[in-house]
Amino acid sequence: MKKIIFVALSAVLFLSACNDEKTSTNEEDTHIIIASQSEPLTDMVEAAAEVIEEPYTMELLEVNDNIQYNEATFNDEVDGSLAQHELYMEGFNEEAGADLVAIQPAYISNVGFYSPVYDSIDEVEDGAEVAIPSDPPNEARALHILNGAGLITLEDGIGIEASVDDIVENPHNLSFTHVDLFNLTAAYEDGVELVFEHPNFIEKVGLYPKDAVLLEDKDEKRFAFQLVTREGKANSKKMQAAKKALTSQEVYDVLMEESEHDQFTPAFEPGE
């Protein structure tokens, strides 16, 4: 019996040693991989990679949808992402049972509504079709913009959980169509009368915030794009190095250069 206990204890100690070794290796790992999916976010990561302080290095993993970057972060395939605002991340956490946290705001996208039909929001006709994002946080964002402009009235006190079901007044009898975030510009090209869109997507058809018929209030801070990682990595030396690089003057300059047409508002001061 003593021999069996000894063998079992030895196995436990061996596994513990392996785990300790793995932890040590992870702590010594100085290569940081950040997932992202569109400009200027991808450009910010690449700019940060050029200025990150030794011994750290940074690599961009570019993905092509709004799911991969969170799954890769949660599965420890990458160290973090620069692709979403905190409320979208919280929705993923709730759905996937994940532990992602936002650790550094990057910029606020100057979103709004565009129209291939109307030159002014005052021209919106009864029964007009409105394309809004299909994911809950961005759906709420779009609806709050319309609510602020008086085109609809949302249930009193409703917050970021707002959906079309929370519209209590719709005087123009607007018809809402839910569209994947990456297909909203296509909805504009298809002639949908009023389309919510991000500036980095709508600029692909030659439009900028100045061309929008309705813009979000620039004081809206809840939707700043964020550097996101797993909770256990938030205070690691790797992610602190990533934060420092992503808030550098060089990255700030890249963002401002790409915001020539007022597409973005920085959510950090260089070197903070």
C-alpha positions as CSV (number, residue, x, y, z in Angstrom):
1,M,0.0,0.0,0.0
2,K,2.8,2.4,0.8
3,K,4.4,1.7,-2.6
4,I,1.1,2.6,-4.3
5,I,0.8,5.8,-2.3
6,F,4.4,6.7,-3.2
7,V,3.8,6.2,-6.9
8,A,0.7,8.2,-6.9
9,L,2.4,11.0,-5.0
10,S,5.3,10.9,-7.4
11,A,2.9,11.3,-10.3
12,V,1.3,14.3,-8.7
13,L,4.6,15.9,-8.1
14,F,5.7,15.2,-11.7
15,L,2.5,16.8,-13.1
16,S,2.9,19.7,-10.7
17,A,6.5,20.2,-11.9
18,C,5.4,20.1,-15.5
19,N,2.7,22.7,-14.8
20,D,5.2,24.9,-13.1
21,E,7.6,24.6,-16.0
22,K,4.8,25.5,-18.4
23,T,3.9,28.5,-16.4
24,S,7.5,29.6,-16.2
25,T,7.8,29.2,-20.0
26,N,4.7,31.3,-20.6
27,E,6.0,34.0,-18.3
28,E,9.3,34.1,-20.2
29,D,7.5,34.3,-23.6
30,T,8.1,37.7,-25.0
31,H,6.3,37.4,-28.3
32,I,2.8,39.0,-28.3
33,I,0.1,38.1,-30.9
34,I,-2.8,40.5,-31.3
35,A,-5.8,39.6,-33.5
36,S,-7.6,42.2,-35.4
37,Q,-9.8,42.4,-38.5
38,S,-9.9,45.9,-40.2
39,E,-8.2,49.2,-40.6
40,P,-7.3,51.3,-38.7
41,L,-7.1,48.7,-36.0
42,T,-4.7,46.5,-38.0
43,D,-2.5,49.5,-38.8
44,M,-2.4,50.4,-35.1
45,V,-1.1,46.9,-34.2
46,E,1.5,47.0,-36.9
47,A,2.6,50.4,-35.8
48,A,2.8,49.2,-32.2
49,A,4.9,46.3,-33.3
50,E,7.5,48.7,-34.6
51,V,7.9,50.6,-31.4
52,I,7.3,48.0,-28.7
53,E,10.1,47.9,-26.1
54,E,12.6,45.0,-26.0
55,P,12.6,42.2,-25.1
56,Y,9.0,42.1,-26.4
57,T,7.9,41.7,-30.0
58,M,4.4,42.0,-31.5
59,E,2.7,40.2,-34.3
60,L,-0.7,41.0,-36.0
61,L,-3.0,38.0,-36.7
62,E,-5.5,39.4,-39.2
63,V,-8.9,37.7,-39.2
64,N,-11.9,38.2,-41.5
65,D,-15.0,38.0,-39.2
66,N,-16.3,39.2,-35.9
67,I,-16.0,35.9,-34.2
68,Q,-12.4,34.6,-34.7
69,Y,-10.6,37.2,-32.6
70,N,-12.6,36.5,-29.5
71,E,-12.4,32.7,-29.8
72,A,-8.7,32.9,-30.5
73,T,-8.1,35.0,-27.4
74,F,-10.3,32.9,-25.2
75,N,-8.6,29.7,-26.4
76,D,-5.1,31.2,-25.8
77,E,-4.2,31.0,-29.5
78,V,-3.4,34.7,-29.3
79,D,-2.6,37.0,-26.4
80,G,-5.4,39.5,-27.1
81,S,-7.4,41.4,-29.7
82,L,-7.9,45.0,-30.9
83,A,-11.3,44.6,-32.7
84,Q,-14.3,45.5,-30.6
85,H,-15.9,47.8,-27.9
86,E,-16.3,46.5,-24.4
87,L,-20.1,45.9,-24.7
88,Y,-19.6,43.6,-27.7
89,M,-17.0,41.7,-25.7
90,E,-19.4,41.4,-22.7
91,G,-21.9,39.8,-25.1
92,F,-19.4,37.2,-26.1
93,N,-18.5,36.5,-22.5
94,E,-22.1,35.9,-21.6
95,E,-22.7,33.7,-24.6
96,A,-19.4,31.7,-24.4
97,G,-18.8,31.7,-20.7
98,A,-15.6,33.5,-21.4
99,D,-13.4,35.7,-19.2
100,L,-12.3,38.4,-21.5
101,V,-11.5,41.9,-20.2
102,A,-11.0,45.3,-21.9
103,I,-7.7,46.8,-20.7
104,Q,-7.1,49.8,-23.0
105,P,-9.4,52.0,-25.1
106,A,-8.0,52.8,-28.5
107,Y,-10.4,55.0,-30.4
108,I,-14.1,55.8,-30.9
109,S,-15.5,55.2,-34.4
110,N,-17.6,58.1,-35.6
111,V,-20.5,56.0,-36.7
112,G,-23.8,57.1,-38.2
113,F,-26.5,56.6,-40.7
114,Y,-26.0,56.9,-44.5
115,S,-28.5,57.1,-47.2
116,P,-28.4,56.6,-51.0
117,V,-31.8,58.3,-51.2
118,Y,-31.9,61.2,-48.7
119,D,-29.7,64.2,-48.4
120,S,-31.0,65.0,-44.9
121,I,-32.5,63.1,-42.0
122,D,-35.5,65.5,-42.3
123,E,-36.3,63.9,-45.6
124,V,-36.9,60.4,-44.2
125,E,-40.3,59.2,-45.5
126,D,-42.9,57.0,-43.8
127,G,-42.2,53.3,-44.2
128,A,-38.5,53.8,-45.0
129,E,-36.3,50.7,-44.6
130,V,-33.5,51.0,-42.0
131,A,-30.6,48.6,-42.0
132,I,-29.1,48.1,-38.5
133,P,-26.5,45.7,-37.1
134,S,-27.7,42.2,-36.2
135,D,-25.6,41.9,-33.1
136,P,-27.3,43.2,-29.9
137,P,-24.7,45.8,-28.7
138,N,-24.5,47.5,-32.1
139,E,-28.2,47.2,-32.7
140,A,-28.7,49.2,-29.5
141,R,-26.1,51.7,-30.6
142,A,-27.9,52.3,-33.8
143,L,-31.3,52.6,-32.1
144,H,-30.0,55.1,-29.6
145,I,-28.8,57.3,-32.4
146,L,-32.3,57.2,-34.0
147,N,-33.8,57.9,-30.6
148,G,-31.6,60.9,-30.0
149,A,-32.7,62.3,-33.4
150,G,-36.4,61.8,-32.6
151,L,-37.0,59.3,-35.4
152,I,-38.1,56.7,-32.8
153,T,-38.7,56.7,-29.1
154,L,-37.3,53.9,-27.0
155,E,-38.7,52.6,-23.8
156,D,-37.8,55.0,-21.0
157,G,-34.6,54.1,-19.2
158,I,-33.6,51.4,-21.7
159,G,-29.8,51.1,-22.1
160,I,-27.4,49.0,-24.1
161,E,-29.8,46.1,-24.2
162,A,-32.2,48.0,-26.4
163,S,-33.7,46.2,-29.4
164,V,-36.4,47.0,-31.9
165,D,-38.8,45.4,-29.4
166,D,-38.2,48.3,-27.1
167,I,-39.4,50.9,-29.6
168,V,-42.5,52.5,-28.1
169,E,-43.1,55.1,-30.8
170,N,-42.3,54.9,-34.5
171,P,-44.0,57.9,-36.1
172,H,-42.5,57.2,-39.5
173,N,-43.4,53.5,-39.4
174,L,-39.8,52.7,-40.1
175,S,-39.1,49.1,-41.2
176,F,-36.0,47.6,-39.6
177,T,-33.8,45.0,-41.3
178,H,-31.0,43.3,-39.3
179,V,-27.8,42.9,-41.2
180,D,-24.4,41.4,-40.3
181,L,-22.0,44.2,-39.4
182,F,-19.8,43.3,-42.3
183,N,-22.6,43.5,-44.9
184,L,-24.1,46.9,-44.0
185,T,-22.2,48.7,-46.8
186,A,-23.6,46.2,-49.2
187,A,-27.1,47.2,-48.0
188,Y,-26.3,50.8,-48.8
189,E,-25.2,49.8,-52.3
190,D,-28.4,47.8,-52.7
191,G,-30.4,51.0,-52.1
192,V,-31.7,50.6,-48.5
193,E,-32.9,54.0,-47.6
194,L,-31.1,54.4,-44.2
195,V,-28.1,52.4,-43.2
196,F,-26.1,52.4,-40.0
197,E,-22.4,52.0,-40.7
198,H,-18.8,52.4,-39.4
199,P,-16.5,54.8,-41.2
200,N,-13.8,52.3,-42.0
201,F,-16.4,50.2,-44.0
202,I,-18.4,53.0,-45.6
203,E,-15.3,54.7,-46.9
204,K,-14.8,51.8,-49.3
205,V,-17.6,53.3,-51.3
206,G,-16.2,56.8,-51.1
207,L,-18.2,58.1,-48.1
208,Y,-17.1,59.7,-44.8
209,P,-18.8,61.0,-41.7
210,K,-19.4,64.3,-43.4
211,D,-21.6,62.4,-45.8
212,A,-23.8,60.9,-43.1
213,V,-27.3,62.1,-42.7
214,L,-27.1,61.4,-39.0
215,L,-24.1,60.9,-36.7
216,E,-23.6,59.6,-33.1
217,D,-22.8,62.2,-30.4
218,K,-19.0,62.4,-30.2
219,D,-19.3,62.4,-26.4
220,E,-20.5,58.8,-26.5
221,K,-17.6,56.8,-24.8
222,R,-19.2,53.4,-24.2
223,F,-18.2,52.2,-27.7
224,A,-14.5,52.9,-27.8
225,F,-12.6,50.0,-29.4
226,Q,-10.5,48.3,-26.8
227,L,-7.4,46.1,-26.4
228,V,-8.9,42.9,-25.0
229,T,-7.3,39.9,-23.3
230,R,-8.1,37.1,-20.8
231,E,-8.6,38.2,-17.2
232,G,-5.6,36.2,-16.1
233,K,-3.4,38.0,-18.5
234,A,-4.6,41.5,-17.9
235,N,-1.8,42.5,-15.6
236,S,1.0,40.5,-17.2
237,K,4.2,42.1,-18.3
238,K,3.4,41.1,-21.9
239,M,0.0,42.9,-22.0
240,Q,1.4,45.9,-20.2
241,A,4.1,46.2,-22.9
242,A,1.3,45.9,-25.5
243,K,-0.7,48.7,-23.9
244,K,2.3,50.9,-23.8
245,A,3.1,50.3,-27.4
246,L,-0.5,50.8,-28.5
247,T,-0.7,54.2,-26.7
248,S,2.6,55.5,-28.1
249,Q,2.9,58.7,-30.1
250,E,3.7,56.7,-33.2
251,V,0.4,54.8,-33.0
252,Y,-1.5,58.0,-32.2
253,D,0.0,59.6,-35.3
254,V,-1.1,56.6,-37.5
255,L,-4.6,56.9,-36.2
256,M,-4.8,60.7,-36.8
257,E,-3.4,60.3,-40.2
258,E,-6.0,57.8,-41.2
259,S,-8.7,60.0,-39.6
260,E,-8.2,62.7,-42.2
261,H,-11.9,62.7,-42.9
262,D,-12.9,62.7,-39.2
263,Q,-13.5,58.9,-39.1
264,F,-12.2,58.3,-35.6
265,T,-11.7,60.1,-32.3
266,P,-8.7,58.8,-30.3
267,A,-9.6,57.4,-26.9
268,F,-6.1,57.9,-25.4
269,E,-3.4,60.5,-25.0
270,P,0.0,59.5,-26.3
271,G,2.2,58.0,-23.6
272,E,-0.5,57.8,-20.9
